[in-house]
Amino acid sequence: MWNKKILLADDDQDDREFIREMLEFMDNDVRVDCVPNGQEVFDYLANCSPNNFPNLILLDYKMPMMNAGEVLEKMQRQRLYGKIPKVVWSTSDEQTHINRCLNAGALRYFVKPITASGLKAIAGEILELCND
């Protein structure tokens, strides 16, 4: 049984697999559950009891149905999800996207790396946030 659970929302299957595999490789006590869009984050959470919420939610910015900014803003209005740490990772380095997410409650905003060492560094920071 895992002691930590991360919910990952990303519409790019390859990106989901890269970060999921890296997180689980770096910490065999973590399980990563994946959904392909922002709306499914809420569907997933609706099927969890509050004491079984993920330890962290990792959101891609550019997703269909709801982007990370929209997910974060909706979560801000729902007290039930307020205590779950949220992190964004995206190919977008647009300052408006970064500001929107940080203002809506994201703890960090990472630009998706292009190297394995970059992915490992981001995964390490995510795991640290998951342990807090």
C-alpha positions in Angstrom: 0.0 0.0 0.0 1.2 3.5 -0.8 1.4 6.2 1.7 1.4 9.1 -0.8 -0.9 9.7 -3.7 -0.5 12.2 -6.5 -3.3 13.1 -9.0 -1.8 14.0 -12.3 -4.0 15.8 -15.0 -2.4 16.0 -18.4 -3.8 15.4 -21.8 -0.5 14.3 -23.3 -0.1 10.6 -22.7 3.7 10.6 -23.2 4.1 13.5 -20.7 1.9 11.6 -18.2 4.0 8.5 -18.5 7.3 10.4 -18.2 6.5 12.2 -15.0 4.5 9.2 -13.5 7.4 6.8 -14.1 10.0 9.3 -12.7 7.9 10.1 -9.6 7.3 6.4 -8.8 10.9 5.5 -9.5 12.2 8.2 -7.2 9.8 7.3 -4.4 8.4 3.8 -4.3 6.0 4.9 -1.6 4.1 7.1 -4.0 1.3 6.2 -6.4 0.4 8.5 -9.3 -3.2 8.4 -10.6 -3.7 10.0 -14.0 -6.6 11.8 -15.7 -6.6 13.3 -19.2 -8.2 16.7 -18.5 -9.2 19.3 -15.9 -12.9 18.2 -15.7 -11.8 14.7 -14.7 -9.9 16.1 -11.7 -13.3 17.0 -10.2 -14.8 13.6 -11.2 -11.8 11.8 -9.5 -12.1 13.9 -6.4 -15.9 13.4 -6.2 -15.2 9.7 -5.9 -12.7 10.1 -3.0 -13.5 10.6 0.6 -11.9 13.7 2.1 -9.5 11.5 4.1 -8.4 9.8 0.9 -7.7 12.9 -1.2 -4.4 12.9 -3.0 -1.4 14.4 -1.2 -0.8 16.7 -4.2 -2.4 17.5 -7.6 -0.2 18.1 -10.6 -1.8 19.9 -13.5 -0.8 20.5 -17.0 -1.7 24.1 -18.0 -3.0 23.4 -21.5 -5.7 20.8 -21.3 -9.1 20.3 -23.0 -12.3 21.1 -21.2 -10.6 23.0 -18.3 -7.1 24.3 -18.3 -5.0 24.5 -15.0 -6.0 28.1 -14.4 -9.7 27.2 -14.6 -9.2 24.1 -12.4 -7.4 26.1 -9.7 -9.9 28.9 -9.8 -12.8 26.5 -9.4 -11.0 24.7 -6.5 -10.5 28.1 -4.8 -14.2 28.4 -4.6 -14.6 24.9 -3.1 -13.3 24.8 0.5 -13.2 21.0 0.4 -10.2 21.0 -1.9 -8.4 24.0 -0.5 -5.9 22.1 1.6 -4.7 19.9 -1.3 -1.3 21.2 -2.5 -1.4 22.0 -6.2 1.4 22.3 -8.8 1.3 23.2 -12.4 3.7 22.0 -15.1 3.4 23.1 -18.7 5.1 23.7 -22.0 3.9 27.3 -21.6 6.2 29.8 -20.1 3.8 32.7 -20.6 3.9 35.0 -17.6 0.1 35.5 -17.8 -0.4 31.7 -17.3 2.1 31.5 -14.5 0.6 34.5 -12.7 -3.0 33.1 -13.1 -2.0 29.8 -11.6 0.0 31.2 -8.7 -2.7 33.7 -7.9 -5.3 30.8 -7.9 -3.4 28.7 -5.4 -0.7 26.8 -7.2 2.4 26.3 -5.0 4.7 26.1 -8.0 4.7 26.4 -11.8 7.2 24.4 -13.7 8.0 24.6 -17.4 8.2 21.0 -18.7 11.8 20.0 -19.2 13.4 18.8 -22.3 16.0 16.6 -20.6 15.9 13.6 -18.3 17.9 15.5 -15.7 15.4 18.4 -15.8 12.5 15.9 -15.4 14.3 14.3 -12.4 14.9 17.8 -10.8 11.2 18.7 -11.1 10.0 15.3 -9.9 12.2 15.8 -6.8 10.7 19.2 -6.1 7.2 17.7 -6.5 8.0 14.9 -4.1 9.2 17.4 -1.6 6.0 19.3 -1.8 4.1 16.0 -1.5 5.9 15.3 1.8 5.1 18.7 3.4 
